[in-house]
Amino acid sequence: MANTSARMLRLLSLLQTHRYWPGAELADRLEISPRTLRRDVDRLRDLGYPVDAARGVAGGYQLQAGAAVPPLLLDDDEAVAIAVGLRTAAAGAVAGFEETSVRALAKVTQLLPPRLRRRIDALRAVTAPGVLGAGPVLDPASLTTIALACRGEERLRFDYAPRDGESAPRHVEPHRLVSLGRRWYLIAWDFDRGDWRSFRVDRLTNPALTGARFRPRDIPGGDPVAWMRARLATVPSRYDVSVLIAAPATSVHGRVGQWAVIEPVTADSCRLRMSVDDLGWPVMILGVVGADFTIESPPELHEHTRNVARTLLRAQPAQEGASGHPRAGVADRRPRGADPHSGT
């Protein structure tokens, strides 16, 4: 039985590496007869792997996409590549996939042998995140530990530093990790407070699984993301941003993701709402959206947007002469000391 199991895994690995395998070559690789190969292929089909077979002298086998995702066999390099890619996506490289990436990363990391974890940690140590507009840099190991606690319904301990206080130990029943804007939040039942609490993951250190299981509680309202949004709405921010955008809500949401709340106004317009401490963030988002807009609030956003626009307009591209080499622009040919914005 052990030989059969090992042979089945080897067969599956080979089928996943090539688009099509001639039957004779596949049997030679496995050192089995064509009859045994056919039986092993039937066993794979019973396990949910859709294997197509072509009959005849040049017949062979091909692994097709199925209705569900069966277990995958990955070599070391493939496993490391997937883990690194998931960490990048979790950091916000692909808007809207942060939470899914963390859940997948938790599953992958749990199965990785220590030697591969060391390779991944080494890669992380010598690389820097390059996600535009990313929030605070987080430790992927901490995210993974929290995700495992949520998925395994296991109590969690960590140290937490609030905005205006010193770090203190916390003991919680973790419910859900939520990515909103540029930050990650943990929603959990706090034993010390006897109530639901949210924790910014970038202020959380030394998360540790306790091994104690718990029966999950129902979060008020049933929707963790809605609960988190409502809680953030009660936290005072420096600016409440409201902008009317001349573009459909679906189009704007596709570019903005969870960075802001998008409310449909008409079929061709929507309203963007954000609560921020830095006006540079909504200005960057409006530039990414690339549509006409009207600022409704706050008044400070008008001046900040004008300042950014003036800075961009001051940048003059170099002009090319007949030879194709760059030459000085018009401003460079003015007499020394002349005001480049005076029009003279």
C-alpha positions as CSV (number, residue, x, y, z in Angstrom):
1,M,0.0,0.0,0.0
2,A,2.9,2.3,0.8
3,N,4.4,1.7,-2.6
4,T,1.1,2.4,-4.3
5,S,0.7,5.7,-2.3
6,A,4.2,6.9,-3.1
7,R,3.7,6.0,-6.8
8,M,0.4,7.9,-6.9
9,L,2.1,11.0,-5.5
10,R,4.9,10.7,-8.1
11,L,2.4,10.3,-10.9
12,L,0.4,13.4,-9.8
13,S,3.6,15.4,-9.6
14,L,4.6,14.4,-13.1
15,L,1.1,15.2,-14.5
16,Q,1.3,18.7,-12.9
17,T,4.6,19.5,-14.5
18,H,3.8,18.7,-18.2
19,R,0.8,19.7,-20.3
20,Y,0.7,16.2,-22.0
21,W,2.5,13.0,-21.2
22,P,2.8,10.1,-23.7
23,G,1.6,6.9,-21.9
24,A,4.8,4.9,-22.7
25,E,7.1,7.7,-21.4
26,L,5.0,8.2,-18.2
27,A,5.1,4.4,-17.5
28,D,8.8,4.3,-18.0
29,R,9.3,7.2,-15.6
30,L,7.3,5.4,-12.9
31,E,8.9,2.0,-13.8
32,I,5.5,0.4,-14.0
33,S,3.4,-1.3,-16.7
34,P,0.8,0.5,-18.9
35,R,-1.9,-1.5,-17.1
36,T,-0.7,-0.4,-13.7
37,L,-0.5,3.2,-15.0
38,R,-4.2,3.0,-16.1
39,R,-5.2,1.8,-12.7
40,D,-3.3,4.6,-11.0
41,V,-4.9,7.2,-13.3
42,D,-8.4,5.8,-12.3
43,R,-7.5,6.2,-8.7
44,L,-6.5,9.8,-9.3
45,R,-9.9,10.4,-11.0
46,D,-11.7,8.9,-7.9
47,L,-9.8,11.5,-5.8
48,G,-11.1,14.3,-7.9
49,Y,-8.3,14.9,-10.3
50,P,-9.7,15.1,-13.9
51,V,-7.2,13.2,-16.0
52,D,-7.9,12.9,-19.7
53,A,-6.7,9.9,-21.7
54,A,-6.0,9.6,-25.4
55,R,-6.0,6.1,-26.8
56,G,-3.9,4.6,-29.6
57,V,-0.2,4.2,-30.3
58,A,0.6,7.8,-29.5
59,G,-1.9,8.0,-26.7
60,G,-1.2,9.6,-23.4
61,Y,-2.5,11.5,-20.3
62,Q,-3.3,15.1,-19.5
63,L,-4.3,16.8,-16.3
64,Q,-7.2,19.1,-16.9
65,A,-8.8,21.9,-14.8
66,G,-11.6,20.6,-12.7
67,A,-14.7,21.9,-11.0
68,A,-12.9,22.2,-7.6
69,V,-9.3,22.7,-6.5
70,P,-7.8,19.4,-5.5
71,P,-4.6,19.2,-3.5
72,L,-1.5,20.5,-5.3
73,L,2.0,19.1,-5.2
74,L,4.7,21.7,-5.1
75,D,8.5,21.5,-5.2
76,D,10.6,23.6,-2.9
77,D,11.1,26.5,-5.3
78,E,7.4,26.6,-6.2
79,A,6.3,26.7,-2.5
80,V,8.7,29.5,-1.7
81,A,7.5,31.5,-4.8
82,I,3.9,31.1,-3.7
83,A,4.6,32.2,-0.1
84,V,6.6,35.2,-1.2
85,G,3.9,36.2,-3.7
86,L,1.1,35.9,-1.1
87,R,3.1,38.1,1.3
88,T,3.4,40.7,-1.4
89,A,-0.3,40.5,-2.1
90,A,-1.1,40.7,1.6
91,A,0.9,44.0,1.7
92,G,-1.6,45.5,-0.7
93,A,0.1,44.9,-4.1
94,V,-3.2,43.8,-5.5
95,A,-6.1,45.8,-4.1
96,G,-8.9,43.7,-2.8
97,F,-6.9,40.6,-2.3
98,E,-5.2,41.4,1.0
99,E,-7.5,39.3,3.3
100,T,-7.7,36.4,0.9
101,S,-3.9,36.4,0.6
102,V,-3.4,36.3,4.3
103,R,-5.8,33.3,4.7
104,A,-4.0,31.5,1.9
105,L,-0.6,32.4,3.4
106,A,-1.6,31.0,6.7
107,K,-2.5,27.6,5.1
108,V,0.7,27.5,3.1
109,T,3.0,28.5,6.0
110,Q,1.4,25.9,8.3
111,L,2.5,23.1,5.9
112,L,6.0,24.4,5.0
113,P,9.0,22.6,6.6
114,P,11.4,24.7,8.7
115,R,14.1,24.7,5.9
116,L,11.7,26.4,3.5
117,R,10.5,28.9,6.2
118,R,14.1,29.9,6.7
119,R,14.5,30.5,2.9
120,I,11.4,32.7,2.9
121,D,12.6,34.7,5.9
122,A,16.0,35.2,4.3
123,L,14.3,36.6,1.2
124,R,12.2,38.9,3.3
125,A,15.3,40.2,5.2
126,V,17.0,41.3,2.0
127,T,14.1,42.8,0.1
128,A,11.9,45.9,0.6
129,P,8.2,46.3,-0.1
130,G,7.5,48.4,-3.1
131,V,3.7,48.8,-2.9
132,L,2.6,52.3,-3.8
133,G,0.7,53.9,-0.9
134,A,1.3,51.0,1.4
135,G,0.6,51.5,5.1
136,P,2.8,50.6,8.0
137,V,5.2,47.7,7.3
138,L,4.0,44.6,9.1
139,D,5.7,41.4,10.1
140,P,4.3,38.7,7.8
141,A,4.9,36.1,10.6
142,S,2.6,38.1,12.9
143,L,-0.1,38.3,10.3
144,T,0.2,34.6,9.7
145,T,0.0,33.8,13.4
146,I,-3.1,35.9,13.9
147,A,-4.7,34.3,10.8
148,L,-4.0,30.8,12.1
149,A,-5.6,31.8,15.5
150,C,-8.7,33.1,13.7
151,R,-9.0,30.0,11.5
152,G,-8.3,27.5,14.3
153,E,-10.5,29.3,16.8
154,E,-7.6,29.5,19.2
155,R,-7.1,32.1,21.9
156,L,-4.3,34.6,21.3
157,R,-2.0,36.7,23.5
158,F,0.0,39.7,22.4
159,D,1.3,43.1,23.5
160,Y,-0.6,46.1,22.3
161,A,0.3,49.8,22.3
162,P,-2.7,52.1,21.8
163,R,-2.4,55.6,20.2
164,D,-2.0,57.4,23.5
165,G,-0.8,54.8,26.0
166,E,1.9,52.3,26.9
167,S,2.1,48.7,25.6
168,A,0.2,46.2,27.7
169,P,-0.5,42.4,27.4
170,R,-3.9,41.4,25.9
171,H,-5.7,38.1,25.9
172,V,-8.4,37.7,23.2
173,E,-10.6,35.4,21.2
174,P,-9.6,36.4,17.6
175,H,-12.5,36.6,15.2
176,R,-11.3,38.2,11.9
177,L,-8.5,40.1,10.2
178,V,-9.8,43.0,8.2
179,S,-7.9,45.2,5.7
180,L,-9.2,48.7,5.4
181,G,-7.4,51.6,3.8
182,R,-3.7,51.1,4.3
183,R,-4.0,49.2,7.6
184,W,-4.8,45.8,9.0
185,Y,-7.1,45.4,12.0
186,L,-7.8,42.4,14.2
187,I,-11.4,42.1,15.5
188,A,-11.5,40.1,18.7
189,W,-13.4,39.5,21.9
190,D,-11.2,41.0,24.7
191,F,-11.3,39.0,27.9
192,D,-10.1,41.9,30.1
193,R,-12.7,44.4,28.7
194,G,-15.5,41.8,28.3
195,D,-16.4,43.2,25.0
196,W,-15.6,43.3,21.3
197,R,-12.4,45.3,20.4
198,S,-10.4,46.1,17.3
199,F,-6.6,46.2,17.3
200,R,-4.3,47.8,14.7
201,V,-1.9,45.0,13.7
202,D,1.0,47.4,13.3
203,R,0.7,48.3,17.0
204,L,0.5,44.7,18.0
205,T,3.7,42.7,18.9
206,N,4.7,39.2,20.0
207,P,1.4,37.4,19.0
208,A,1.4,33.9,20.4
209,L,-1.0,31.0,20.1
210,T,-2.2,29.7,23.5
211,G,-3.4,26.3,22.4
212,A,-6.8,27.0,24.1
213,R,-9.8,26.6,21.8
214,F,-13.0,28.6,22.1
215,R,-16.5,28.6,20.7
216,P,-16.9,31.6,18.3
217,R,-19.2,34.4,19.3
218,D,-21.4,36.2,16.9
219,I,-20.1,39.6,16.1
220,P,-22.8,42.4,16.3
221,G,-24.4,42.8,12.9
222,G,-22.8,39.7,11.5
223,D,-20.5,41.5,9.1
224,P,-16.9,42.1,10.4
225,V,-16.1,44.6,7.7
226,A,-19.2,46.7,8.4
227,W,-18.5,46.5,12.1
228,M,-15.0,47.7,11.6
229,R,-16.1,50.5,9.3
230,A,-18.6,51.7,11.9
231,R,-16.0,51.6,14.6
232,L,-13.6,53.6,12.6
233,A,-16.3,56.2,11.9
234,T,-16.4,56.9,15.7
235,V,-12.6,57.5,15.9
236,P,-11.9,61.2,15.3
237,S,-9.7,61.9,12.3
238,R,-8.3,65.2,11.2
239,Y,-10.2,65.4,8.0
240,D,-13.5,64.0,6.7
241,V,-13.1,63.9,2.9
242,S,-16.1,64.0,0.5
243,V,-15.5,64.3,-3.2
244,L,-18.1,64.1,-6.1
245,I,-16.5,62.1,-9.0
246,A,-17.8,62.2,-12.6
247,A,-17.4,58.4,-13.1
248,P,-19.6,55.3,-12.4
249,A,-19.2,53.9,-8.9
250,T,-18.2,50.5,-10.2
251,S,-15.4,52.0,-12.2
252,V,-14.1,54.1,-9.2
253,H,-14.4,51.2,-6.8
254,G,-12.4,49.0,-9.1
255,R,-9.5,51.4,-8.8
256,V,-9.9,52.4,-5.2
257,G,-10.8,49.0,-3.7
258,Q,-11.2,49.3,0.1
259,W,-9.2,52.5,0.5
260,A,-12.3,54.6,0.6
261,V,-16.1,54.3,0.7
262,I,-17.7,54.8,-2.8
263,E,-21.4,55.8,-2.9
264,P,-23.3,55.8,-6.2
265,V,-25.0,59.1,-7.0
266,T,-26.2,58.6,-10.6
267,A,-25.3,56.2,-13.3
268,D,-22.3,58.3,-14.3
269,S,-21.2,59.7,-10.9
270,C,-20.4,58.7,-7.4
271,R,-19.2,60.2,-4.1
272,L,-15.9,59.2,-2.4
273,R,-15.7,59.4,1.4
274,M,-12.6,59.0,3.6
275,S,-11.5,59.9,7.1
276,V,-7.8,60.8,7.0
277,D,-5.1,62.6,8.9
278,D,-3.0,63.3,5.7
279,L,-4.6,65.0,2.7
280,G,-1.9,63.6,0.4
281,W,-3.7,60.3,0.4
282,P,-7.0,61.4,-1.1
283,V,-5.1,63.6,-3.6
284,M,-3.1,60.5,-4.8
285,I,-6.4,58.5,-5.1
286,L,-8.0,61.2,-7.2
287,G,-5.0,61.2,-9.5
288,V,-5.3,57.4,-9.9
289,V,-9.0,57.6,-10.6
290,G,-8.3,60.0,-13.5
291,A,-11.8,61.5,-13.7
292,D,-13.2,65.0,-13.2
293,F,-14.2,65.7,-9.6
294,T,-15.7,68.3,-7.3
295,I,-14.3,68.7,-3.7
296,E,-17.2,69.0,-1.2
297,S,-15.1,68.9,2.0
298,P,-12.9,69.7,3.7
299,P,-11.9,73.2,2.6
300,E,-8.2,72.4,3.2
301,L,-8.4,69.8,0.4
302,H,-9.0,72.6,-2.1
303,E,-5.7,74.3,-1.3
304,H,-3.8,71.1,-0.9
305,T,-4.9,70.0,-4.4
306,R,-4.0,73.3,-5.9
307,N,-0.5,73.2,-4.4
308,V,0.0,69.7,-5.8
309,A,-1.2,70.8,-9.2
310,R,1.1,73.8,-9.3
311,T,4.0,71.6,-8.4
312,L,3.3,69.2,-11.2
313,L,2.7,72.0,-13.7
314,R,6.1,73.6,-12.9
315,A,7.8,70.5,-14.3
316,Q,8.7,71.4,-18.0
317,P,9.7,68.6,-20.3
318,A,13.0,69.2,-22.2
319,Q,12.6,70.0,-25.9
320,E,14.5,68.2,-28.6
321,G,16.4,70.0,-31.4
322,A,16.6,68.9,-35.0
323,S,19.5,66.6,-34.2
324,G,17.3,64.7,-31.7
325,H,19.4,65.7,-28.7
326,P,17.7,67.4,-25.8
327,R,18.3,71.2,-25.7
328,A,17.4,73.8,-23.1
329,G,13.7,74.7,-22.7
330,V,12.3,78.1,-23.1
331,A,12.9,79.0,-19.5
332,D,16.6,78.2,-19.8
333,R,17.0,80.7,-22.6
334,R,15.8,83.7,-20.6
335,P,18.3,86.2,-19.4
336,R,19.8,85.3,-16.0
337,G,17.7,86.6,-13.2
338,A,14.4,86.7,-15.2
339,D,11.3,85.4,-13.5
340,P,10.3,82.2,-15.4
341,H,6.6,82.8,-14.5
342,S,6.4,86.5,-15.4
343,G,5.6,86.0,-19.0
344,T,8.5,88.1,-20.3
